[in-house]
Amino acid sequence: MPEEMSIFPRIALKPEVHDYLRNVFINKEVLAAVSQGEAEQRFQRLLSCLSHPPALTCVRASTHLASLEEIQHRLGEELKQQQKCDSQSEDISITILPHPHIPDVLLLPVIGPRPVVQLSSEVIVGAQCGSAVLRGAHVFAPGILATPKFMKTGDAVSVFSDLEGKCTRGNKDFKGKRVFVGNGVAEMDRSNIFCSDEPVKGVGIRMVEPLYQSPSFDGVLPSLAFLQGEVVALDKIRGKVERILQNAKALHLDCIKAHCFNSIKAVCTDQAQDTEGPPFPPQSFDRVLLDAPCSGLGQRPSMACTWNLKEICSYQPLQRKLFHTAVRLLKRGGVLVYSTCTVTLAENEEQVAWALNTFPCLTLQPQEPHIGAEGMLGAGLSPEQLRLLQRFSPELGWSVAEARGEGDSPTEQPESPTSLAHRANKDTIGFFIAKFLKS
Ligand SMILES: C[S@@+](CC[C@H](N)C(=O)[O-])C[C@H]1O[C@@H](n2cnc3c(N)ncnc32)[C@H](O)[C@@H]1O
């Protein structure tokens, strides 16, 4: 794809990570199936689409508390209210559509890039903060790296994302590589941001004209959110566990228990162990979801990834340790789902090949719904096995017209189910799902 057709430059990777990923996407098995040119083009498309936001935001609705239609309506009202506060405009329309294939998922089109005129005052934010702005967030003060020398509360500014991590905190006139993400109004003086004795908190720049208009769920999801079922959740980060418990409480889901625990050690050897909390006895779960810690290279939008190859490659061994636990905890006849939000073979198809070799009790199962692409060639899996995997590969479906929201505007005509389904299933983050049965 010609570079000039993209709004942002391709995601910036360390050269060693770029080469590693290129070898993944242009591996021998791929080259036996498609031409070198086609494989190279797919890889370049992946790098381009990773720096752009997906066309839609997906929300899983918890339909045990209200019908999908009611949630759709309430979500629309809350988002409208929120946007009214942000843009001070009365003329606000929010488009929320049911997913054409998944009954409890709502889709919110991301609108952009919009024709926003850049201002002379520049605020530079870190790449992660810039990505959050492209997904509908305001700029929180800790993410701000540079502001104009005399920036005061109420000043209108243009916000740019620092592409190479070169802007130092407190800079006044950064001229390095940066990309425009929209216009906002300062909620703090420069001195409050950089010269405070306390760690600075709260919104620093309120975005009024973001380049991409994306719904923000700040303060919305806890009342409407999206979990269902009987779940024991383990995470080693206490803050995540607390958030899960808060969400469960807001949803009146008493059946969700969450524990701060190292999952690698989640199987107990003492059969008399109380099963209220971890560690748990072997074979005590009907289903296990291993939503594994991963290199996260499928996350979009991401302008830059600063990780080195050692960091990227550190996940495969960790995932295998977690896999051992997951298989031990699962009952015979139980289902194990393994998922990641990355695009490497090492963390996806290679893990499946390893798991099938290591645990003869596991077999791959069909997935319902199956809306992603099949698994990627390169890990020695058979065509039948690849067909049972779901790899969400935005590079296979991403086109610039879609990324720009050209064609049918979401706010005008309702989008045709075919076109919506195409965008919802193809222009996604990079994601991988494998489903196993333990016999
Ligand atoms: C992809 S995220 C899972 C997200 C989760 N499904 C959710 O919806 O919040 C992977 C999680 O694994 C956690 N993690 C990493 N190593 C772990 C370990 N050894 N034990 C437990 N959790 C771990 C990370 O803290 C991270 O939150």
PDBQT file of the ligand as one rigid body, heavy atoms in Angstrom, charges set to zero:
ROOT
HETATM    1  C1  LIG A 501      -4.543 -10.227  28.419  1.00  0.00    +0.000 C 
HETATM    2  S1  LIG A 501      -4.608  -9.790  30.068  1.00  0.00    +0.000 S 
HETATM    3  C2  LIG A 501      -6.086 -10.541  30.629  1.00  0.00    +0.000 C 
HETATM    4  C3  LIG A 501      -7.203  -9.580  30.604  1.00  0.00    +0.000 C 
HETATM    5  C4  LIG A 501      -8.467 -10.109  31.234  1.00  0.00    +0.000 C 
HETATM    6  N1  LIG A 501      -9.082 -11.144  30.447  1.00  0.00    +0.000 N 
HETATM    7  C5  LIG A 501      -9.435  -8.955  31.430  1.00  0.00    +0.000 C 
HETATM    8  O1  LIG A 501     -10.453  -8.921  30.759  1.00  0.00    +0.000 OA
HETATM    9  O2  LIG A 501      -9.123  -8.087  32.237  1.00  0.00    +0.000 OA
HETATM   10  C6  LIG A 501      -3.400 -10.825  30.805  1.00  0.00    +0.000 C 
HETATM   11  C7  LIG A 501      -3.342 -10.652  32.299  1.00  0.00    +0.000 C 
HETATM   12  O3  LIG A 501      -2.475 -11.643  32.829  1.00  0.00    +0.000 OA
HETATM   13  C8  LIG A 501      -1.970 -11.143  34.038  1.00  0.00    +0.000 C 
HETATM   14  N2  LIG A 501      -0.842 -12.001  34.417  1.00  0.00    +0.000 N 
HETATM   15  C9  LIG A 501       0.395 -12.048  33.885  1.00  0.00    +0.000 A 
HETATM   16  N3  LIG A 501       1.129 -13.016  34.487  1.00  0.00    +0.000 NA
HETATM   17  C10 LIG A 501       0.322 -13.589  35.421  1.00  0.00    +0.000 A 
HETATM   18  C11 LIG A 501       0.499 -14.628  36.365  1.00  0.00    +0.000 A 
HETATM   19  N4  LIG A 501       1.661 -15.286  36.473  1.00  0.00    +0.000 N 
HETATM   20  N5  LIG A 501      -0.536 -14.934  37.166  1.00  0.00    +0.000 NA
HETATM   21  C12 LIG A 501      -1.716 -14.274  37.065  1.00  0.00    +0.000 A 
HETATM   22  N6  LIG A 501      -1.935 -13.286  36.193  1.00  0.00    +0.000 NA
HETATM   23  C13 LIG A 501      -0.928 -12.943  35.376  1.00  0.00    +0.000 A 
HETATM   24  C14 LIG A 501      -1.635  -9.706  33.724  1.00  0.00    +0.000 C 
HETATM   25  O4  LIG A 501      -1.616  -8.933  34.885  1.00  0.00    +0.000 OA
HETATM   26  C15 LIG A 501      -2.781  -9.317  32.785  1.00  0.00    +0.000 C 
HETATM   27  O5  LIG A 501      -3.772  -8.633  33.473  1.00  0.00    +0.000 OA
ENDROOT
TORSDOF 0
